[in-house]
Amino acid sequence: MRVQPVTEDVLVDRIVGLVLAASVAVAAGAVRLVVDGHPAAHPERLADALVEPLRSAGRPVARIRVRDFLRPRSLRLEQGAHDPDALLDDWIDAAALNREVLEPVGPGGSGRYLPSLRDPDTDRPTRAAYVDAPPGLVLVLDGALTLGRWLDLDLAVHLALRPATLRRLTPPEDSWTLPAYERYAAETVPETLADLVVRADDPRHPALVVG
């Protein structure tokens, strides 16, 4: 393997190309893409940057945040507010994300998806209305610790950070999360599951892992 430095524009173009190629294989449904990465890698920024280029390529886009599909606070904090195993295993409501979003827009789905389920700050339902998926839809999600959860995805981009970078960029009050990311790296090995791996230690200078 080798690492190829790229600009953000080149990175976005590369991902858009993957989406357009995938649209041929999933002609009966949406292309479901996740940008996965630690919050310090800002996966939401890359996901946001994909919206206009995809629309310019003629694809309607739905931006979905995985954090809007967390389990209720009473369940995800059942083992306490600072339990790293719960963060990895219990926070994301993968069943709801599949049922309400990913399966409906996929092949054979109803075509009606829910853009959000629960406000992660208030822990209350968002009461969002269901949306009809237009033909050619690209569903762009962002989140952390998302791979290896049996989510119905077509493409995954993983923003990888070196362990030293992860420790340096994690605020002291969030240091309890580090074991969750260590387990994720060791057990899930997201680099092996992603369609595209991006070294994101320096957000100004991303690099593709190729070969």
N, C-alpha and C positions, 0 to 999 in steps of 0.2 A: 504494500500500500504506500501511497505517497500523498502529500498534502499540497494542494494547489491554491495559492492565494488568489482571491477574486475580489472584485468590487461588489457592493451590495446590488448594483444594477445587474451585473452578470449573474449573481446568485438568484435574483428574482427571475431573470430571463430563463435560467436553467430550470427552475421549479415550474414556471409557466409551461415550458416545453414538455416537462413530464406530465403535467395535467392534461395538456392537449393530446398527447399520445395515449394517455389512459382513457380519455373520453371515447376513443374508438372501441376499446374493449368493454366499456360499460354503457353502451349506447342506450340501453333500456333504463338507465337510472343516472343519478348524479355521480360526479366524481367526489369522493369523500376524502379530504386531505387533513392531516393533523400536523401542526408544527409543535414538536415536543421539546421542552427544555426547562432547565432550572430558571426560576424567576430572574436571577441575575443575568441570564442570557437573553432575556426579554423576547420570548417567542411571540408575544402579541405584536411586537413591532414588525417582525418579518411577516406575520400573518396579515397585518394591516397593509403592508407594502405590496401584497399580492393582489389586492382587490381591484385597483384601477387597471393594471396591466391585463388581468384576466377579462375584465369588462371590455377593454379595448380590443381584445382578441375575440369578442363576440359571445362571451360566456356570462350569464347572470351569476352573481355570487351571493352566498349567504355567509355572513361572519358569525360564528358561534364560539362562545367561550366555555371551555370545559368547566371553569369555576362556577358557572351558572347551573351546573348539574352535580353539585356536591350533595352528599346525603345530609339529612337533617342533623343539626348540631348535636342533638341528644344522642345520636348514634355514632357520629364520627368522633365525638369527644368522650365516648363512654369510658375509655381507659385513661382519661385525663387530657388536658389541653396540650400537653407536650410529649405525647407518645409517638416516637418515630415510626414504630411498626404500624400503628393505626393510620398515620399519614400516608404510608405506602399502600396499605391493604384495604383501608376502610373509608377514605374520604370521598373518592370519586364514585358517584352512583352510575356505574357502568351499565347496569341493567336499564336504568331510565334513559340514559343517553342512547343506547341501542334502540330501545322501544319507541322513544318519542322523536328521535332525530334520524339516526343512521339507517335503521331498517326501513322506515317509511319512504325515504328518498332513494333507496337502493332498488335493484331489479325486483320486480314483483311487489314492491311496496305500494302503500296507499297514495303516496305523493303529497301527503300533508304532514308537515313537521312542526315541532314546537321549538321556537327559537331560544327559549330560556325556561327554566323550571323553578329555581329557587334563588333568591338574592343571597349571595354568600355573606354579606355583612349583616343584614337584618334577620336572616334565616327564615324569611317569609316567602311563600309562593309569589312569583312575579305576576301571575295571572295573565301571562302572555297569551295571545290568540294563536291558534294554529294557522300556518301559512301554506298555501299551495305551491309546490315546487315547480318552477317553469322548466320547460325542456332545456337540456344542456346545462343544468345547474352545477356549479362547483361549490361544495360546502367546505369552507375553510375554518378549521378549529385551531385553537391554541391551548396549551396547557402543560403542566408538569406531571411527570410520573404516569404518562398515559399509555405507554406501549406495554405489550404483554398482558393486556386486560381483556382480550377477546372482543375488542371493539370492532364493529363492522366498518373497516376502513379500506380504501383503495390505495392510498399513498401516505407515507409518513416521512417527515423530515425531522431529524434529531439534531439539536444544537448541543454539541458536546463541550464540556469544560474539563480541564485537567483537575485532579483532586486538589492541588495547591491553589488553583484559581477559585475553585468552589469554596474552599475554606476562607480564602482572603475576601471574597465578595459577599459572604454570608454575614449579616449583622450579628453582633453578639447575642441579641435577644432571640435570634432564630437559630442559634447553634445547635439546639436540640433536634433540628431537622436533618443535620448532616448524616447520622446513621441511616436514615431512610434513603438518601441518595447513594450512600455506599452500598446498601443492599440492592438498590435498583441497578446499579452498575454491575454488581457481582452476579445477581440472580437472573435479572431480565436481560442484561447485556443489550441495551437499546441500539447500539451501533450495528448489531447483527440483524435487527428487525426493521430498521429504517431503510427506505429506498434511497435516501440521500442523507449523508452525515456531514455536518458543517462544524468545523472547529471554531468556537466562538469565544476564545479566551480574551481576545481583543475585539470588541464589537465594531470598531472602526475598520478592522482588517479581517473579515471572515475568510475561511479557507475550506475548500472542498476536500473531503477524503475520497481519493479515487484509486482504482486499481484493485 
